């Protein structure tokens, strides 16, 4: 028997399509409080506060040569 997992946005309760969406994780500085996690659709994830974070690792050769 096959099973299918359906992902639902925790903010607007819409179904998230395959390959779309994001996971938002909040980690508190006080380790005793643990962390929280939310599944979001693309629309809700784009409206969340925050800033873009640089990717880790080396830059690709084509970008490094420029």
N, C-alpha and C positions, 0 to 999 in steps of 0.2 A: 504494500500500500504506500503510495506517495504522499508526502506532506508538503504543504506550501505555507511559508511564513508570510503574513501580511503585515507590513510596517505602517503604522498610523502616526501622524504628526501629534506630538504632545501639546502643541500650542493651539492648532485650529481643528484638530480631529479629522483631517482629510487623509485619505490613503496616499502613501508615497509610492511613486512608480519605481520599477526596477532600475537601479543605476542612478537614481536621483536621491536628493535629500542629504542630510548631514546629522552628525551627532555632536551635541554641545555638552562639554564636561566642565563642571565647576569644581575646583579643588580649593578647599579652605586652607589658610595658612596655619590654623590651629588643627593639628592632625587628629585630634579627638573627635572633631565634627565630621570627619570623613569627606566624601565627595558626592556630588549629584550629577546625574546624566539625563539628557533629554534627546529624543529623536525628533528631528525637524524636517519639514519639506523645504524645497529651495526658496520659496517665497518668504517663509518665516525665518529661515537662516540668514537671508540677506538683510532683513530688517533688525537683526539683533545688534546690540551695541558691541563695540570692540574695534580693534584695529588689525590690519593684516600683519602677519608675522613672517619674517624672512625664512626661506627654506634652508635646511641644514645641508652641509656638505659642499663639495667643490662646484664651481660654476661649470657649465658645459664648455667644451673647447671653442665652439663658435662664438659664445658670448664673451669668453676670456680674451679672444684675439682682438675684439673691437675696441 
